[in-house]
Amino acid sequence: MTSRPPLVLTVAGSDSGGGAGVQADLKTMLALGVHGMSVITAVTAQNSLGVQGAWELPVEAVRAQYRAVVDDIGVQAVKTGMLASAALVETVAELLAGTSGVPVVVDPVGVSKHGDPLLAASALDSVRTKLLPVATVATPNLDEVTQLTGVVVEDEAGMRRAADAVLAYGPRWALIKGGHLAASADQAVDLLTDGSEEHWLRAPRHDNRHTHGTGCTLASAVASGLAKGLDVPRAVEEAKTYVTGAIAAGFALGGGIGPVDHGWRFRTS
């Protein structure tokens, strides 16, 4: 009998186009050698052109999925994505708070790659006061930083201010994703900090528009590393390397923005 891989749970929405959401999470987890499990929080009608519709699941359905997995199978890391409403945010935060000793990666999804809103404005305060305090690592992009904290980031100094503002809500670590930072045109720069130590992660910026699912993929990769027992800086460093390769290999799909290639390491030609 082969040994069981580490167990990672994603709590997120479904992307019918397969590029982001739970589908991206599970592909990432498979690629990184962990067993992925899922709690679906919403169903979206989505393709390379955008989100055509979204329907959140009832709180009871989300709670039942979570309890079914955690109570029987167990989990070694959890990643959260699209939570849509205050009721879902608060339910998931309560569930996570009751799962002791398990690292949690919170991707505070606010909008899709195409600019479609995926989080109700009324849920923002619940993210700040309920969800972020239970996070081991919070992974906002620059738009999500502004949405959550009001900080507008235009340079690396702004990323430090953003990290401080996010950490004020209670996560142990903040990973500020600088992929949209115009001041670093040739590099994708991220900042990981717990308020005392800083880790700047830099990688070449690839000229590829097919980047759908990048945020989901990064957060899932971090969770996978934590489930394997890596510390936060090492898990984030390895996740950044994986995502950089996935972006470089991103491919056209449909008539819009294609996905990153979660299986890029498996390609032989």
C-alpha positions in Angstrom: 0.0 0.0 0.0 1.4 3.4 -0.9 1.6 6.1 1.7 -1.2 8.7 1.9 -0.3 12.2 0.5 -0.9 15.3 2.6 -4.5 16.4 2.7 -5.6 19.9 1.6 -9.1 21.3 1.5 -10.2 24.2 -0.8 -13.3 26.2 0.2 -14.2 28.1 -2.9 -16.4 28.6 -5.9 -16.6 26.5 -9.0 -15.3 27.9 -12.4 -17.1 26.1 -15.2 -14.3 27.1 -17.6 -11.8 25.2 -15.5 -9.2 28.0 -15.2 -9.8 29.3 -11.7 -11.7 28.4 -8.5 -12.0 24.9 -7.2 -10.9 23.5 -10.5 -7.6 25.4 -10.5 -7.2 24.5 -6.8 -7.5 20.8 -7.3 -5.2 20.8 -10.4 -2.6 22.7 -8.4 -2.8 20.3 -5.5 -2.5 17.3 -7.8 0.5 18.8 -9.5 2.2 19.4 -6.1 1.6 16.0 -4.8 -1.1 16.5 -2.2 -4.7 15.1 -2.0 -7.2 17.9 -2.8 -10.7 18.0 -1.4 -13.4 20.6 -1.9 -16.2 22.6 -0.3 -18.1 24.3 -3.1 -19.4 27.7 -2.0 -20.8 29.0 -5.3 -21.4 27.9 -8.8 -20.4 30.2 -11.6 -21.2 30.2 -15.3 -17.8 31.3 -16.5 -15.5 31.1 -19.5 -12.5 32.9 -21.0 -14.6 36.1 -21.6 -15.9 36.5 -18.1 -18.5 35.5 -15.5 -22.0 35.2 -16.9 -23.7 34.2 -13.7 -23.0 33.2 -10.1 -25.1 31.4 -7.5 -24.0 30.9 -4.0 -24.8 27.7 -2.1 -26.8 27.7 1.1 -24.9 28.0 4.3 -26.1 24.6 5.3 -24.6 23.0 2.2 -21.2 24.6 2.8 -21.2 23.6 6.5 -22.2 20.0 5.6 -19.5 19.7 3.0 -16.9 21.0 5.4 -17.9 18.7 8.3 -18.1 15.7 6.0 -14.5 16.1 5.0 -12.9 17.3 8.2 -14.7 14.9 10.6 -14.0 11.8 8.6 -10.9 12.3 6.5 -9.1 15.2 8.3 -7.1 18.0 6.8 -3.6 19.4 7.0 -4.2 22.7 5.4 -7.2 24.7 4.2 -7.4 27.3 1.4 -10.3 29.7 1.0 -11.3 31.5 -2.2 -14.7 32.9 -3.4 -17.1 33.3 -0.4 -19.5 35.8 -2.0 -21.6 36.9 1.0 -21.2 37.9 4.6 -23.2 34.8 5.7 -20.7 32.5 3.9 -17.7 34.4 5.1 -18.9 34.2 8.7 -19.8 30.5 8.4 -16.4 29.5 6.9 -14.6 31.6 9.5 -16.4 29.8 12.3 -15.6 26.4 10.8 -11.9 27.3 10.4 -11.7 28.7 14.0 -13.0 25.3 15.2 -10.4 23.4 13.3 -7.4 23.8 15.5 -3.8 23.4 14.5 -4.4 23.6 10.8 -2.8 26.3 8.7 -5.2 28.4 6.6 -4.5 30.3 3.5 -7.0 33.1 2.7 -7.3 34.4 -0.8 -9.7 37.3 -0.3 -11.3 37.0 -3.7 -13.0 40.3 -4.6 -13.2 40.4 -8.4 -12.5 38.0 -11.3 -9.7 38.3 -13.7 -12.2 40.0 -16.0 -13.3 42.5 -13.4 -16.6 40.7 -12.4 -17.5 41.2 -8.7 -17.3 38.0 -6.7 -17.7 39.4 -3.2 -20.7 41.5 -2.0 -19.7 44.9 -0.7 -21.6 44.0 2.5 -19.3 41.1 3.1 -16.1 43.1 3.3 -16.4 43.8 7.0 -16.9 40.1 7.7 -13.7 39.4 5.8 -11.8 41.9 7.8 -13.2 41.0 11.3 -14.0 37.3 11.0 -11.9 35.6 8.2 -8.6 37.4 8.2 -8.0 36.8 12.0 -8.1 33.0 11.4 -5.6 33.2 8.5 -2.1 31.8 8.6 -1.4 33.6 5.3 -3.6 36.2 3.6 -2.8 36.6 -0.2 -4.5 39.7 -1.5 -3.6 41.3 -4.9 -3.3 45.0 -5.1 -7.0 45.6 -6.0 -8.1 43.4 -3.1 -5.7 45.4 -0.8 -7.4 48.6 -1.8 -10.9 47.0 -1.4 -10.1 45.8 2.1 -7.9 48.5 3.5 -8.2 51.6 1.3 -4.4 51.6 0.7 -3.6 52.3 -3.0 -0.3 50.7 -3.9 1.9 52.3 -6.6 5.4 51.2 -5.6 7.2 48.8 -3.3 7.0 51.2 -0.4 3.2 51.0 -0.9 3.4 47.3 -0.7 4.9 47.6 2.8 2.0 49.9 3.9 -0.4 47.5 2.4 1.1 44.6 4.3 0.9 46.6 7.6 -2.8 47.4 6.9 -3.7 43.8 6.2 -1.7 42.4 9.2 -3.7 44.8 11.4 -6.7 42.6 10.8 -5.0 39.6 12.3 -3.5 37.2 9.9 -0.1 35.8 10.9 1.4 36.6 7.5 0.5 38.8 4.6 1.5 38.0 1.1 1.0 41.1 -1.0 0.9 40.1 -4.7 2.5 42.8 -6.9 1.7 41.3 -10.2 -0.2 44.5 -11.3 2.5 46.8 -10.1 3.3 49.2 -13.0 6.5 50.4 -11.3 8.0 46.9 -11.8 7.4 46.4 -15.4 9.9 43.7 -16.0 9.4 41.8 -12.7 6.5 40.2 -10.8 7.2 41.4 -7.2 5.5 40.0 -4.1 6.1 40.8 -0.5 5.7 38.3 2.3 5.9 39.6 5.9 4.7 38.8 9.4 5.4 42.4 10.5 8.9 41.6 11.7 10.7 39.7 8.9 10.3 40.6 5.2 10.7 38.3 2.2 10.7 39.9 -1.3 10.0 37.4 -4.0 10.9 38.5 -7.5 10.5 36.6 -10.8 10.6 37.6 -14.5 7.3 39.1 -15.7 6.2 36.9 -18.6 4.5 38.6 -21.6 1.5 36.3 -21.6 -2.1 37.5 -21.3 -3.3 34.0 -20.4 -3.2 34.3 -16.6 -6.7 33.3 -15.6 -6.5 31.5 -12.2 -3.2 32.9 -11.0 -4.4 34.0 -7.5 -6.3 30.7 -6.9 -3.3 28.7 -8.0 -0.8 30.6 -5.8 -2.9 30.3 -2.7 -3.5 26.6 -3.3 0.2 26.1 -3.9 1.0 27.8 -0.6 -1.5 25.6 1.2 0.0 22.5 -0.4 3.4 23.4 0.8 2.1 24.1 4.4 0.4 20.7 4.3 3.8 19.1 3.5 5.2 20.7 6.6 7.1 23.6 5.0 7.3 26.8 7.0 5.5 29.8 5.5 8.5 31.5 3.8 9.5 28.3 2.1 6.0 27.3 1.1 5.5 30.8 -0.4 8.8 30.6 -2.2 8.0 27.2 -3.8 4.5 28.4 -4.7 5.9 31.5 -6.4 8.3 29.3 -8.5 5.4 27.0 -9.5 3.1 29.8 -10.4 5.8 31.6 -12.5 6.2 28.5 -14.6 2.4 28.1 -14.9 2.1 31.7 -16.1 4.9 31.2 -18.7 3.0 28.2 -20.0 -0.5 29.7 -20.0 -2.4 29.0 -23.1 -5.2 30.4 -25.2 -8.7 29.1 -24.5 -11.9 30.4 -26.1 -12.0 34.0 -27.2 -10.6 35.7 -24.1 -8.1 35.2 -21.4 -6.8 31.7 -21.1 -5.7 29.9 -18.0 -2.3 29.3 -16.5 -1.0 25.7 -17.2 -1.2 23.8 -13.9 0.5 20.8 -15.5 3.4 22.6 -16.9 5.9 20.5 -15.0 4.5 17.3 -16.6 4.9 18.5 -20.2 7.6 16.6 -22.1 7.6 18.8 -25.2 
